[in-house]
């Protein structure tokens, strides 16, 4: 385990001190054995880090051990499918990034559907979100987002940008941005957030679209120019970095989320209880500050709100992927 990951995992979130009392929805269900929380990515990445920060306080709130199980492979699809096939009793959970909503659309049309994000799962909560960051190498001569757009319009297709990979959240954000402002940018995919950022740091590519956790340390240090964040407001730790909405494109927002789901058919009492415990864990200034330090903002949405979000986001992403001809690496 590297030093960064040790540091992050040493920052426990608050235990759920404010869990609703008897008579409320969550009190009608409790796990009777250890709960398995499957992370469909390798250990050490953003999804895994948030899952492990939640692990202990979630166990306290539920009254049973919570075991984090990494099941990486196929862009997250192996772990996601494992949860879809699990018993819908509240004892197997999926903790996944917003790749969950996009992955089915990224598969070739002639292949069987890997899973249906709207029918095969019971939404529990969006735990945290993270804006994407648009960054530039200091030597690229691009001082702001408006200047980047102007150059891209003057030199169509000649500006390269890195991303963590084809079909990832930052890549889809870049495609939404590119189409909205009407510019041609050349995508250079990498195998993960860290390699994508390293390419910009080295000057191999002039621009990068990145999740905030991979970028913010380098922006604060001055090693990268933060052109804009794609969140709804300025990132608190980077107050001088504008939003895309402020800089060039009113109304533009795109965030990566980390969420919890269960197999379809899981009792509503179970999903409500788990969502309430997660909300209690994330509530409070201490948790917010710790999460913000690693590039995340607590949300803790309800199962109903998360279901409504998926109902809008899944078809929108499918349309984007289809129209842009995007396929997973």
C-alpha positions in Angstrom: 0.0 0.0 0.0 1.5 3.3 -1.0 1.9 6.3 1.3 -1.0 8.2 -0.2 -3.5 5.4 0.2 -2.3 4.8 3.8 -2.9 8.5 4.5 -6.4 8.4 3.1 -7.5 5.3 4.9 -6.2 6.7 8.1 -8.9 9.4 7.9 -12.0 7.5 9.2 -15.4 9.1 8.7 -17.6 9.9 11.7 -19.4 7.0 13.2 -23.2 7.2 12.7 -24.1 9.0 15.9 -27.4 10.2 14.5 -29.2 7.1 13.3 -33.1 7.4 13.3 -34.7 5.7 16.3 -37.3 3.0 16.6 -40.5 3.4 14.6 -38.8 4.9 11.5 -38.4 3.0 8.2 -34.8 1.9 8.8 -35.7 0.2 12.2 -37.8 -2.4 10.4 -34.8 -4.2 8.9 -31.4 -5.3 10.1 -28.8 -7.7 8.6 -28.5 -11.0 10.3 -25.0 -11.8 9.1 -22.0 -10.0 7.7 -22.7 -7.7 4.8 -20.6 -8.0 1.6 -19.8 -4.8 -0.2 -18.4 -5.5 -3.7 -16.2 -2.9 -5.3 -15.9 -3.7 -9.0 -12.4 -2.0 -9.3 -9.0 -2.7 -8.0 -7.9 -1.7 -4.5 -6.5 1.8 -4.1 -8.6 3.6 -6.6 -11.2 6.3 -5.6 -14.1 3.9 -5.4 -12.2 1.5 -3.2 -11.0 4.4 -0.9 -14.5 5.7 -0.3 -15.9 2.2 0.3 -13.2 1.5 2.9 -13.8 4.9 4.6 -17.4 3.9 4.9 -16.7 0.3 5.9 -16.3 0.6 9.7 -18.9 3.2 10.5 -21.4 1.4 8.3 -20.7 -1.8 10.2 -21.4 0.1 13.5 -24.6 1.5 12.2 -25.9 -1.8 10.8 -24.7 -4.0 13.7 -22.9 -6.5 11.5 -19.4 -6.6 10.0 -19.1 -5.1 6.5 -16.6 -6.9 4.3 -15.2 -5.0 1.3 -14.5 -7.3 -1.6 -12.7 -6.1 -4.7 -13.9 -7.8 -7.9 -12.1 -5.9 -10.7 -12.2 -6.6 -14.4 -13.9 -5.6 -17.7 -14.3 -1.9 -16.7 -16.2 -2.9 -13.5 -18.6 -5.2 -15.2 -17.5 -8.4 -13.5 -18.2 -7.1 -10.0 -21.4 -5.4 -11.1 -22.7 -8.6 -12.6 -21.8 -10.5 -9.4 -24.1 -8.3 -7.4 -26.9 -8.5 -9.9 -26.9 -12.2 -9.5 -26.7 -12.2 -5.7 -29.6 -12.9 -3.4 -31.8 -9.7 -2.9 -31.7 -9.8 0.9 -29.6 -6.8 1.8 -26.5 -8.7 2.6 -24.7 -8.1 -0.8 -24.1 -4.5 -1.9 -22.4 -2.8 -4.8 -20.3 0.2 -4.3 -19.5 1.7 -7.7 -18.7 4.8 -9.6 -20.9 6.4 -12.2 -19.4 3.9 -14.7 -22.4 1.8 -13.5 -24.7 4.1 -15.5 -22.6 4.2 -18.7 -21.1 0.7 -19.1 -24.0 -1.0 -20.8 -24.1 1.6 -23.5 -20.4 1.2 -24.2 -20.7 -2.4 -25.3 -21.0 -3.4 -29.0 -24.6 -3.6 -30.1 -24.1 -7.2 -31.3 -23.2 -8.4 -27.8 -25.8 -9.5 -25.2 -26.6 -6.8 -22.6 -24.2 -7.1 -19.6 -26.8 -5.8 -17.2 -29.7 -3.3 -17.1 -28.9 -0.5 -14.6 -32.6 0.4 -14.3 -34.0 -3.1 -13.8 -31.3 -5.3 -12.3 -30.6 -3.2 -9.2 -32.2 -1.4 -6.3 -30.7 2.0 -5.8 -29.7 2.9 -2.3 -27.7 6.1 -2.3 -25.3 8.4 -4.1 -22.8 8.6 -1.3 -20.4 11.2 -2.7 -19.7 13.1 -5.9 -16.6 14.6 -7.4 -16.4 17.2 -10.1 -14.1 16.7 -13.0 -11.2 19.1 -13.6 -10.0 20.5 -16.9 -6.3 21.1 -16.6 -3.5 22.4 -18.8 0.3 22.1 -18.8 1.9 25.4 -17.8 3.9 25.4 -21.0 0.9 25.0 -23.2 0.2 28.7 -23.3 -3.4 28.3 -22.3 -4.3 30.6 -19.4 -8.0 29.9 -19.2 -10.9 27.9 -20.5 -12.0 30.6 -22.9 -8.5 30.7 -24.4 -8.6 26.9 -24.8 -11.9 27.1 -26.6 -10.6 29.9 -28.9 -7.5 27.9 -29.8 -9.5 24.8 -30.4 -11.8 26.7 -32.8 -8.8 28.2 -34.6 -7.0 24.9 -34.9 -9.7 22.1 -35.1 -8.4 18.7 -33.9 -4.9 19.9 -33.1 -5.4 20.1 -29.3 -4.9 16.8 -27.6 -6.4 16.0 -24.2 -5.8 13.0 -21.9 -8.4 11.0 -20.0 -8.4 7.9 -17.7 -9.7 5.9 -20.6 -12.3 5.6 -23.3 -15.8 5.7 -21.8 -14.7 6.9 -18.4 -16.5 9.7 -16.6 -13.9 12.3 -17.6 -13.9 11.2 -21.2 -17.7 11.4 -21.4 -17.5 14.8 -19.7 -15.0 15.9 -22.3 -17.3 14.7 -25.1 -20.3 16.5 -23.6 -18.2 19.7 -23.3 -16.7 19.4 -26.8 -20.1 19.0 -28.4 -21.7 21.7 -26.4 -19.1 24.4 -27.3 -18.7 23.1 -30.8 -14.9 22.4 -30.9 -12.8 19.5 -32.1 -10.4 18.0 -29.6 -8.3 14.9 -30.0 -8.8 12.3 -27.3 -5.7 10.5 -25.9 -6.9 7.8 -23.6 -4.8 6.3 -20.8 -5.2 3.4 -18.4 -6.3 5.2 -15.3 -6.5 8.7 -13.8 -2.9 8.8 -12.6 -1.3 8.0 -16.0 -3.6 10.6 -17.7 -2.5 13.3 -15.3 1.1 12.3 -15.5 0.9 12.8 -19.3 -0.2 16.4 -18.8 2.5 17.0 -16.1 5.1 15.7 -18.5 3.8 17.8 -21.3 3.1 14.8 -23.4 -0.4 16.2 -24.0 -1.3 19.8 -23.3 -4.7 19.3 -21.8 -6.4 16.8 -19.5 -9.9 16.0 -18.3 -9.6 14.3 -14.9 -11.5 13.5 -11.8 -10.8 16.0 -9.1 -9.0 13.6 -6.7 -6.2 12.9 -9.3 -5.8 16.6 -10.2 -6.3 18.9 -7.2 -2.9 18.4 -5.5 -1.1 19.3 -8.7 -3.3 22.3 -9.3 -2.6 23.6 -5.8 1.1 23.1 -6.3 1.1 25.0 -9.5 2.3 22.1 -11.6 -1.0 22.2 -13.6 -3.2 25.1 -14.6 -6.8 24.5 -13.4 -8.8 25.8 -16.3 -12.2 24.9 -14.9 -14.2 22.5 -12.7 -17.3 20.9 -14.0 -19.2 21.0 -10.7 -22.2 23.2 -9.8 -19.9 25.6 -7.9 -16.3 26.3 -7.3 -14.3 23.7 -5.5 -13.7 25.0 -2.0 -10.0 24.1 -1.9 -9.5 25.8 -5.3 -11.5 29.0 -5.0 -9.7 30.7 -7.9 -10.6 28.0 -10.4 -13.9 28.8 -12.2 -16.6 26.5 -13.1 -17.3 25.7 -16.8 -20.7 27.4 -16.2 -18.9 30.6 -15.2 -16.2 30.5 -17.8 -17.8 29.6 -21.1 -20.9 27.4 -20.9 -23.8 28.5 -18.6 -25.7 25.5 -17.2 -23.0 22.9 -17.8 -22.4 20.4 -15.0 -20.9 17.0 -15.0 -19.8 15.1 -11.9 -18.6 11.6 -11.1 -20.4 9.9 -8.3 -19.7 7.0 -6.0 -22.9 5.1 -5.1 -24.4 2.1 -3.3 -26.9 -0.3 -4.9 -28.3 -3.8 -4.1 -29.7 -6.5 -6.3 -33.2 -5.9 -7.7 -35.9 -7.2 -5.4 -34.0 -6.2 -2.2 -36.7 -5.1 0.3 -37.4 -1.4 0.5 -36.9 -1.5 4.2 -33.4 -2.8 3.7 -32.4 -0.1 1.2 -34.0 2.6 3.3 -32.1 1.5 6.4 -28.8 1.3 4.6 -29.3 4.7 3.0 -30.1 6.2 6.4 -27.0 4.8 8.0 -24.8 6.1 5.1 -26.4 9.5 5.6 -25.6 9.5 9.3 -22.0 8.5 8.5 -21.6 11.4 6.1 -23.4 14.0 8.1 -21.4 16.7 9.7 -18.5 19.1 9.1 -15.8 16.6 10.0 -16.8 14.1 7.4 -17.3 16.8 4.8 -13.8 18.3 5.4 -12.1 14.9 5.2 -13.8 14.0 2.0 -13.1 17.4 0.5 -9.4 16.9 1.2 -9.4 13.9 -1.2 -11.6 15.5 -3.8 -15.2 14.4 -2.9 -18.4 16.1 -1.7 -20.9 14.1 0.5 -24.4 13.7 -0.9 -26.1 10.8 0.8 -29.2 10.8 -1.4 -32.3 8.7 -0.7 -33.2 5.6 -2.7 -36.0 7.5 -4.4 -33.8 10.4 -5.4 -31.1 8.0 -6.7 -33.7 6.1 -8.7 -34.9 9.3 -10.3 -31.3 10.3 -11.1 -30.6 7.0 -12.8 -33.9 7.2 -14.8 -32.6 10.5 -16.3 -28.9 9.8 -16.5 -28.8 6.3 -18.0 -30.7 7.1 -21.3 -28.9 10.5 -21.6 -25.5 8.7 -21.4 -26.7 6.0 -23.8 -27.6 8.7 -26.3 -24.3 10.4 -25.9 -22.3 7.2 -26.4 -24.4 6.2 -29.4 -24.1 9.6 -31.1 -20.4 10.0 -30.5 -19.6 6.4 -31.3 -17.7 5.8 -28.1 -16.6 2.3 -27.1 -14.8 1.0 -24.0 -11.1 0.3 -24.5 
